[in-house]
Amino acid sequence: MVAKSKRAQIRLNRPPSMMSIATLANELDVSESTVRDMVKRGLIPPAIVISPGVVRWNWEAVQASLGARQTGR
């Protein structure tokens, strides 16, 4: 059995800080269209434009937005 590097082990325990819509949808266990709907409804922040055609969501901002909704803030 090949040992995984420490970096690989750490990465497996958390999502990346900036993620694509596919990764975000996977983390939230919803479809990509649901992610788009959540943005339109103001449930999560919009994506950040990294460059033309490349957008990413900040995982910490998404977590904070959803956490605030759960606690009623």
HUVENGI-V252969 format. One record per residue. RES is the residue in three letters. SS is DSSP state (hx for helix, st for strand, lp for the rest). PHI is phi in whole degrees, -180 to 180 (NA if undefined). Layout:
res:RES ss:SS phi:PHI
res:RES ss:SS phi:PHI
//
This chain:
res:MET ss:lp phi:NA
res:VAL ss:lp phi:-89
res:ALA ss:lp phi:-74
res:LYS ss:lp phi:-82
res:SER ss:lp phi:-67
res:LYS ss:hx phi:-59
res:ARG ss:hx phi:-61
res:ALA ss:hx phi:-64
res:GLN ss:hx phi:-65
res:ILE ss:hx phi:-64
res:ARG ss:hx phi:-63
res:LEU ss:hx phi:-68
res:ASN ss:lp phi:-88
res:ARG ss:lp phi:-153
res:PRO ss:lp phi:-75
res:PRO ss:lp phi:-66
res:SER ss:lp phi:-70
res:MET ss:st phi:-118
res:MET ss:st phi:-133
res:SER ss:lp phi:-73
res:ILE ss:hx phi:-63
res:ALA ss:hx phi:-65
res:THR ss:hx phi:-68
res:LEU ss:hx phi:-62
res:ALA ss:hx phi:-60
res:ASN ss:hx phi:-63
res:GLU ss:hx phi:-63
res:LEU ss:hx phi:-88
res:ASP ss:lp phi:59
res:VAL ss:lp phi:-135
res:SER ss:lp phi:-83
res:GLU ss:hx phi:-63
res:SER ss:hx phi:-67
res:THR ss:hx phi:-68
res:VAL ss:hx phi:-60
res:ARG ss:hx phi:-60
res:ASP ss:hx phi:-65
res:MET ss:hx phi:-63
res:VAL ss:hx phi:-67
res:LYS ss:hx phi:-59
res:ARG ss:lp phi:-84
res:GLY ss:lp phi:80
res:LEU ss:lp phi:-78
res:ILE ss:lp phi:-134
res:PRO ss:lp phi:-70
res:PRO ss:lp phi:-70
res:ALA ss:lp phi:-69
res:ILE ss:st phi:-99
res:VAL ss:st phi:-81
res:ILE ss:st phi:-84
res:SER ss:st phi:-160
res:PRO ss:lp phi:-53
res:GLY ss:lp phi:84
res:VAL ss:st phi:-122
res:VAL ss:st phi:-124
res:ARG ss:st phi:-141
res:TRP ss:st phi:-101
res:ASN ss:st phi:-86
res:TRP ss:hx phi:-60
res:GLU ss:hx phi:-63
res:ALA ss:hx phi:-67
res:VAL ss:hx phi:-65
res:GLN ss:hx phi:-60
res:ALA ss:hx phi:-64
res:SER ss:hx phi:-64
res:LEU ss:hx phi:-72
res:GLY ss:hx phi:-65
res:ALA ss:hx phi:-64
res:ARG ss:hx phi:-69
res:GLN ss:hx phi:-68
res:THR ss:hx phi:-91
res:GLY ss:lp phi:81
res:ARG ss:lp phi:-78
//
